[in-house]
Amino acid sequence: MRCVSCDALLNDYESTRKNLNNQFVELCNDCLADAGMDDILLLDRPDLKHHSDDRTTFEDQGIVDLTQDNFNALEDEYDDFCEDDR
């Protein structure tokens, strides 16, 4: 998978990052930080994160540490939120 902004190859950590609609973000760490997406909640896989992925502090940007249990719980909360909004 490649970054949709700069066409760089995404590593495993970058390529698994998703938004709350479960769609891949498809941005490398540099482009994500440069895009100012600090007010958007994103889901990631911290088990795939390497030291080289620490260009910025993603926790400060609203990116959630995502284990399978956390993902399932967050997905359930999001589904409930969407149902309440209808």
Order of alpha helices (4+ residues) and beta strands (2+ residues): alpha-beta-alpha-beta-beta-alpha
